């Protein structure tokens, strides 16, 4: 089994605000497909907060990337 880093079909994301928003959108789409209503609502709320913060220029996300 190949590591996910070796999978050329995966979209490259980073720990930037845009990368995190992209991940939240992908998770929300998956939650919708799986009909996880509470999870979908929480993800949509998180997306809205991040988009509002970014629009106001205040989105500063600190991310620790574990090996």
N, C-alpha and C positions, 0 to 999 in steps of 0.2 A: 504494500500500500504506500503510495507516494505521500509525502508531506504536502500540506496545503500550499507551502511556499513554491512548490514545484508545479502546481496546477496552473497551466497557462489560461484556463477559462475563467479564473477568478479575477474580479476587478481589483486593481491595486488601490488600497486605501491607506491613509496615514492617520496619525493622531491629531491632525489639524481639526479645526471646527468643522470644516466642510467634509472631511473624512468621517467624522463622528456622525454628522447629520445624514450622510449617505448610508451609514450602517443602520441608523435608527429607521430610515425609510425602508431599507431591505427587511429589517426585523418586523416592521409594521405590516409589510406586504405578506410576509410569511404567517404572521399572527392572524391576518384576515383570511388567508387561505385555509388555515386550520380552525377557523371560527373560535378563536380565543378572545372573546369580547373584552374581558377585563384587561388582558395584556395589551390588546389593540388600543384601548382607551388610554392606558398609561403611556404607551409609546407615542400616541398622537399628542398627548399633553406634553410630553418631553420634547417632541419635535417643535411644537408651538412655542414653548419657552425658549428653546435654543434659537429658533428663527427670530423671535422678538429681541433677544439679547444681541444677536448678530446685527440686526437692523439698527439697533441703538449703539452699535459699536462697542458693546461691553462684554462680548463673549470671549472669555479667557479660560480655556480648559486646561487643567493640569492632569496629565495622564501618566501613569506608571505602566510601562510595558514589561510584563514578566516574560522571562525566557520560556 
